[in-house]
């Protein structure tokens, strides 16, 4: 016995109310992503603009140029991030760069290119400056702004003393190999930048040391009650900042095979801007290494793009200043939206 049964598949009908709900849900997801990654969105807009305006901007050679230019700034910005997370600030990194570069150039010339000693001297100068900053801030309770401002002047003076007020030129070619050698297809400063970003990101996210840094910046008294030795943490972050500034100075001097006493002037401002643009709070306790990396690349991308468009330097300063203020305003707005 055969029976003919017809099965009718009725199309699913979505009412206007459900469609509106789906639209609102999709928009909410997009808005949520934009809020969580505000600086990434700004970065993408900047990249898209320069790709549209300049054919050279998107080339591999130009990308390499941006990364090489960003590397020395990245080192001091990473050190600055740790300091700012504790609620402090390091104004001396630009001058420490100059002092380390001059010391490295002097030793390289005096020893006819003893690279090991040259590297050790540059790191030692940065270490000494950072340790002094850390001691004055943590043990003598001098405000970080004053302590590091004093070191800014001191290190700048030392840089000029080392060279007798003049640059140190005529360095052996081997000195240039420190920054101009390629490893795995990347220049050493770029490789070092990547390693430092990844390494510090892991330390701050996954280790007890990172948790203690955040705790000191969030509420120092509460951190001390919980057993955190805040003075040691403060000493360590300024020391790390000094060491990274010393390495940055070595890389900058090696890149041009010369030591200049005014090297690094104003670098501390770009480093602080990168940290703040990346979402860190100058009050301490909030910020990330990845955020600083985004802020740094945003500034360097802007510098590079404006140079390609042959924008006069004074207009570049205006544009960068406006963008920094807008970027920080967007980040503050995004932070409020996240907590509301």
Backbone torsions as a table, in degrees:
resi	resn	phi	psi	omega
1	UNK	NA	126.4	-176.3
2	UNK	-112.2	134.6	178.3
3	UNK	-122.7	131.2	177.3
4	UNK	-90.1	114.8	177.9
5	UNK	-115.6	128.3	178.0
6	UNK	-103.7	127.3	179.5
7	UNK	-104.4	122.5	-179.1
8	UNK	-105.1	120.2	177.1
9	UNK	-94.0	108.2	-179.1
10	UNK	-83.5	135.1	179.5
11	UNK	-64.0	143.2	178.5
12	UNK	-71.8	126.9	-178.8
13	UNK	-105.5	124.4	178.1
14	UNK	-104.8	124.4	-179.2
15	UNK	-73.1	164.7	179.1
16	UNK	-56.0	-37.1	-178.9
17	UNK	-64.3	-41.2	179.6
18	UNK	-68.5	-39.0	177.8
19	UNK	-62.1	-41.9	179.5
20	UNK	-64.5	-39.2	179.0
21	UNK	-63.4	-42.2	178.9
22	UNK	-64.0	-40.7	178.5
23	UNK	-61.9	-43.9	-179.9
24	UNK	-64.3	-38.7	179.9
25	UNK	-64.2	-44.7	179.4
26	UNK	-63.6	-43.3	178.8
27	UNK	-64.2	-39.2	179.9
28	UNK	-63.7	-38.7	178.5
29	UNK	-65.7	-42.9	179.2
30	UNK	-64.7	-43.0	179.9
31	UNK	-64.6	-40.5	179.2
32	UNK	-62.1	-41.4	178.0
33	UNK	-63.6	-45.1	-179.3
34	UNK	-61.9	-38.2	-179.7
35	UNK	-68.9	-43.2	-178.0
36	UNK	-68.0	-29.5	-175.7
37	UNK	-124.3	49.7	-174.8
38	UNK	-57.9	-44.9	-177.4
39	UNK	-69.7	-32.5	176.6
40	UNK	-64.4	-41.1	178.8
41	UNK	-63.0	-44.3	177.9
42	UNK	-61.1	-43.6	179.8
43	UNK	-59.5	-43.6	179.8
44	UNK	-63.9	-38.8	177.3
45	UNK	-64.3	-42.0	179.6
46	UNK	-63.8	-45.1	179.4
47	UNK	-62.2	-44.6	-179.8
48	UNK	-61.0	-39.8	-179.8
49	UNK	-63.5	-46.6	-177.6
50	UNK	-71.9	-32.0	174.8
51	UNK	-63.2	-36.9	179.8
52	UNK	-71.9	-36.7	-173.2
53	UNK	-87.9	-24.0	-175.0
54	UNK	-136.8	127.1	178.8
55	UNK	-71.7	-27.1	-178.1
56	UNK	-75.7	-23.0	-171.8
57	UNK	-59.3	-40.0	-174.3
58	UNK	-86.6	5.9	-178.3
59	UNK	-76.8	156.7	179.6
60	UNK	-64.2	-37.1	177.9
61	UNK	-60.7	-40.5	-179.0
62	UNK	-71.1	-36.8	175.9
63	UNK	-61.0	-41.3	177.5
64	UNK	-62.8	-40.5	178.2
65	UNK	-60.9	-42.8	179.5
66	UNK	-62.9	-43.9	-178.1
67	UNK	-66.5	-40.9	179.3
68	UNK	-65.2	-41.0	178.4
69	UNK	-67.4	-32.4	-176.7
70	UNK	-76.6	-27.0	-170.9
71	UNK	-56.0	-51.7	179.9
72	UNK	-63.3	-37.7	177.6
73	UNK	-65.4	-35.8	-178.3
74	UNK	-60.9	-42.7	-177.6
75	UNK	-61.5	-47.5	-178.8
76	UNK	-74.0	-28.3	176.9
77	UNK	-68.5	-35.7	177.8
78	UNK	-66.2	-43.5	176.1
79	UNK	-63.1	-40.6	178.8
80	UNK	-63.8	-33.2	178.9
81	UNK	-61.2	-46.2	179.6
82	UNK	-61.0	-42.6	-179.6
83	UNK	-64.6	-46.4	-177.9
84	UNK	-66.9	-31.8	177.2
85	UNK	-62.2	-26.6	177.8
86	UNK	-88.3	2.1	-179.1
87	UNK	89.1	11.0	179.9
88	UNK	-106.1	-166.6	177.8
89	UNK	-157.7	145.7	-179.9
90	UNK	-121.3	101.0	-179.4
91	UNK	-86.0	-4.4	-170.9
92	UNK	-92.2	-8.0	-169.9
93	UNK	-60.8	-35.0	179.0
94	UNK	-62.9	-43.9	179.2
95	UNK	-72.1	-33.3	176.5
96	UNK	-65.4	-36.5	173.8
97	UNK	-56.4	-48.1	-178.5
98	UNK	-63.2	-46.3	-178.8
99	UNK	-63.2	-42.4	179.5
100	UNK	-66.9	-40.8	179.4
101	UNK	-63.3	-43.3	-180.0
102	UNK	-67.4	-40.8	178.8
103	UNK	-64.2	-42.6	179.2
104	UNK	-64.1	-43.5	179.7
105	UNK	-63.9	-41.0	-179.8
106	UNK	-62.4	-46.4	-179.2
107	UNK	-67.6	-41.4	179.4
108	UNK	-60.1	-40.5	179.9
109	UNK	-72.4	-40.3	-178.0
110	UNK	-69.6	-31.9	-177.5
111	UNK	-101.6	6.1	-178.9
112	UNK	56.9	41.9	170.9
113	UNK	93.9	32.9	173.7
114	UNK	-75.7	96.4	-170.7
115	UNK	-66.8	-38.6	-178.7
116	UNK	-62.2	-47.1	179.8
117	UNK	-66.2	-38.1	179.1
118	UNK	-61.3	-46.5	179.7
119	UNK	-64.1	-44.1	-179.0
120	UNK	-61.8	-39.5	-179.9
121	UNK	-65.6	-44.1	-180.0
122	UNK	-62.0	-44.9	179.1
123	UNK	-65.2	-39.8	-178.8
124	UNK	-63.8	-39.6	178.6
125	UNK	-63.3	-45.8	177.3
126	UNK	-63.3	-41.4	178.9
127	UNK	-61.4	-44.6	-179.4
128	UNK	-63.5	-44.9	180.0
129	UNK	-63.6	-44.5	179.9
130	UNK	-65.2	-40.2	179.9
131	UNK	-65.1	-39.2	177.7
132	UNK	-64.1	-45.8	176.3
133	UNK	-56.6	-47.1	-178.4
134	UNK	-62.7	-40.6	-179.9
135	UNK	-66.2	-45.9	-177.8
136	UNK	-64.0	-39.2	-178.7
137	UNK	-74.8	-46.6	-171.8
138	UNK	-83.4	-36.3	-174.9
139	UNK	-98.6	-33.1	-177.9
140	UNK	-99.4	-4.6	177.3
141	UNK	57.7	32.2	174.3
142	UNK	-79.1	135.0	178.5
143	UNK	-54.8	136.8	-177.4
144	UNK	-53.8	-37.9	-179.8
145	UNK	-59.1	-45.6	-178.0
146	UNK	-71.3	-45.1	-177.5
147	UNK	-60.4	-48.0	-176.8
148	UNK	-76.9	-25.2	173.6
149	UNK	-66.0	-39.4	175.7
150	UNK	-63.2	-42.8	178.6
151	UNK	-66.7	-33.2	175.7
152	UNK	-56.1	-48.5	-179.5
153	UNK	-67.4	-43.7	-178.8
154	UNK	-62.4	-49.7	-177.7
155	UNK	-65.9	-36.5	177.4
156	UNK	-63.2	-43.0	178.0
157	UNK	-62.6	-42.1	179.5
158	UNK	-62.3	-39.1	179.3
159	UNK	-59.7	-41.7	179.2
160	UNK	-72.6	-35.1	179.2
161	UNK	-64.1	-43.0	-177.7
162	UNK	-58.7	-41.5	-178.4
163	UNK	-96.4	6.0	-177.8
164	UNK	63.1	30.9	178.2
165	UNK	84.0	4.6	-176.9
166	UNK	-131.3	159.0	175.6
167	UNK	-65.0	158.6	175.7
168	UNK	-105.2	111.1	-179.0
169	UNK	-115.1	-175.8	179.0
170	UNK	69.3	33.5	-178.4
171	UNK	-81.4	152.5	178.6
172	UNK	-63.1	149.9	-177.2
173	UNK	-61.7	-27.9	-179.4
174	UNK	-62.9	-25.9	178.5
175	UNK	-62.5	-34.9	179.5
176	UNK	-70.8	-19.5	-178.5
177	UNK	-69.2	-19.4	-179.2
178	UNK	-60.3	-43.5	-175.6
179	UNK	-104.8	-17.2	-172.8
180	UNK	-104.1	4.1	177.2
181	UNK	-83.8	143.1	178.1
182	UNK	-101.1	136.3	174.8
183	UNK	-129.1	124.0	-177.8
184	UNK	56.5	34.2	177.7
185	UNK	81.0	3.6	-179.4
186	UNK	-121.4	141.3	174.0
187	UNK	-64.1	148.3	-176.3
188	UNK	-54.2	-43.4	178.2
189	UNK	-59.4	-38.5	179.7
190	UNK	-67.6	-44.4	178.8
191	UNK	-62.3	-41.9	179.0
192	UNK	-64.2	-40.1	177.6
193	UNK	-59.7	-47.2	-179.1
194	UNK	-62.2	-45.3	-179.6
195	UNK	-62.5	-41.3	-179.6
196	UNK	-67.4	-41.7	179.6
197	UNK	-62.7	-50.1	-178.7
198	UNK	-65.0	-45.0	-178.3
199	UNK	-62.7	-47.5	-179.6
200	UNK	-68.8	-33.5	177.3
201	UNK	-61.9	-41.9	178.3
202	UNK	-66.4	-43.6	-179.9
203	UNK	-60.0	-45.2	-176.3
204	UNK	-73.7	-24.8	-176.8
205	UNK	-93.4	-34.1	-167.4
206	UNK	-113.8	-8.6	-174.4
207	UNK	-113.4	161.5	178.3
208	UNK	-67.3	-29.4	177.9
209	UNK	-61.4	-45.7	178.2
210	UNK	-59.6	-42.2	178.8
211	UNK	-62.2	-37.8	-179.8
212	UNK	-68.2	-38.3	177.2
213	UNK	-60.3	-47.6	178.2
214	UNK	-62.2	-39.0	-178.0
215	UNK	-65.3	-42.2	179.4
216	UNK	-64.5	-41.3	179.3
217	UNK	-71.1	-33.0	-179.2
218	UNK	-72.5	-47.4	-179.9
219	UNK	-162.4	98.4	-173.6
220	UNK	-62.4	-42.7	-178.8
221	UNK	-62.8	-45.6	179.6
222	UNK	-63.8	-37.5	179.0
223	UNK	-64.1	-41.3	179.2
224	UNK	-66.9	-38.1	176.9
225	UNK	-62.7	-34.8	179.9
226	UNK	-78.9	-2.3	176.1
227	UNK	103.1	3.4	178.7
228	UNK	-77.4	128.6	178.2
229	UNK	-84.5	89.6	-170.9
230	UNK	-63.8	-33.3	-178.8
231	UNK	-64.9	-38.8	177.6
232	UNK	-66.1	-39.8	179.1
233	UNK	-63.9	-46.0	179.5
234	UNK	-61.7	-44.8	179.1
235	UNK	-59.3	-42.0	-175.5
236	UNK	-67.6	-41.2	-175.7
237	UNK	-68.7	-36.7	177.7
238	UNK	-70.9	-34.5	177.4
239	UNK	-66.2	-44.8	177.3
240	UNK	-60.8	-42.1	178.6
241	UNK	-60.3	-41.5	179.0
242	UNK	-65.6	-43.0	179.7
243	UNK	-61.9	-45.2	-179.8
244	UNK	-64.7	-35.1	175.7
245	UNK	-66.6	-37.7	177.7
246	UNK	-63.5	-43.4	177.9
247	UNK	-65.4	-38.9	178.2
248	UNK	-61.7	-43.2	178.0
249	UNK	-62.0	-40.7	177.5
250	UNK	-60.7	-44.9	-178.4
251	UNK	-65.6	-41.6	-179.3
252	UNK	-65.3	-43.6	-179.9
253	UNK	-67.1	-40.0	-179.8
254	UNK	-65.9	-34.8	-177.4
255	UNK	-61.6	-37.9	-178.9
256	UNK	-104.7	2.6	-179.8
257	UNK	51.6	50.6	-179.1
258	UNK	-164.0	151.8	174.8
259	UNK	-111.8	130.1	-179.0
260	UNK	-126.0	130.5	-177.0
261	UNK	-69.3	-15.7	178.3
262	UNK	-101.5	11.6	178.3
263	UNK	-64.7	135.6	177.0
264	UNK	89.3	1.0	180.0
265	UNK	-62.6	124.8	179.0
266	UNK	84.3	-5.1	-178.1
267	UNK	-64.1	-31.8	-178.8
268	UNK	-62.4	-30.3	-179.6
269	UNK	-70.5	-42.0	177.0
270	UNK	-66.0	-36.1	179.1
271	UNK	-65.2	-45.2	178.5
272	UNK	-63.8	-41.4	178.9
273	UNK	-60.9	-42.3	179.7
274	UNK	-61.6	-41.5	-179.3
275	UNK	-66.1	-44.2	-178.0
276	UNK	-69.7	-42.8	177.2
277	UNK	-60.4	-34.1	179.0
278	UNK	-72.8	0.3	173.8
279	UNK	103.3	4.6	179.2
280	UNK	-77.2	148.4	177.1
281	UNK	-96.1	131.8	178.0
282	UNK	-67.8	-12.2	176.1
283	UNK	-83.3	-10.5	177.7
284	UNK	95.4	161.8	173.6
285	UNK	85.9	-8.7	-178.7
286	UNK	-139.0	129.9	179.5
287	UNK	150.0	162.9	-180.0
288	UNK	-140.2	157.7	175.7
289	UNK	-65.5	-41.6	179.7
290	UNK	-64.5	-36.4	176.6
291	UNK	-61.7	-43.2	177.4
292	UNK	-62.0	-40.0	178.5
293	UNK	-61.0	-41.5	177.6
294	UNK	-65.0	-45.2	178.8
295	UNK	-60.6	-41.1	179.1
296	UNK	-64.2	-47.3	-179.8
297	UNK	-65.7	-31.5	176.8
298	UNK	-63.4	-45.9	179.8
299	UNK	-65.1	-45.3	-178.8
300	UNK	-68.0	-35.7	176.4
301	UNK	-65.0	-41.2	178.5
302	UNK	-63.7	-45.3	177.9
303	UNK	-57.3	-47.4	-177.3
304	UNK	-65.5	-46.3	-178.3
305	UNK	-63.5	-40.9	179.5
306	UNK	-67.6	-35.3	175.7
307	UNK	-64.3	-41.9	179.7
308	UNK	-64.0	-33.2	179.4
309	UNK	-85.2	4.9	178.4
310	UNK	54.6	46.0	175.5
311	UNK	-81.9	129.4	179.4
312	UNK	-54.7	148.5	-173.8
313	UNK	-60.0	-36.0	-178.4
314	UNK	-68.5	-34.2	175.7
315	UNK	-72.8	-30.8	175.5
316	UNK	-60.7	-41.8	178.8
317	UNK	-62.6	-41.9	179.3
318	UNK	-62.4	-48.5	-177.4
319	UNK	-63.4	-44.1	179.9
320	UNK	-63.5	-40.6	179.1
321	UNK	-62.0	-44.9	178.9
322	UNK	-62.8	-44.2	-178.2
323	UNK	-64.3	-39.5	179.4
324	UNK	-62.2	-45.7	179.5
325	UNK	-63.1	-44.4	179.5
326	UNK	-63.8	-41.9	-178.8
327	UNK	-63.0	-43.0	179.0
328	UNK	-66.9	-40.8	178.6
329	UNK	-61.4	-42.2	177.9
330	UNK	-63.0	-41.7	-179.2
331	UNK	-66.2	-40.0	177.9
332	UNK	-63.9	-43.5	178.0
333	UNK	-61.6	-42.8	-179.9
334	UNK	-63.7	-39.2	179.4
335	UNK	-63.7	-40.9	178.4
336	UNK	-65.2	-39.6	179.2
337	UNK	-66.0	-36.5	179.7
338	UNK	-65.3	-34.9	-176.5
339	UNK	-89.3	-11.4	-178.4
340	UNK	-87.2	NA	NA
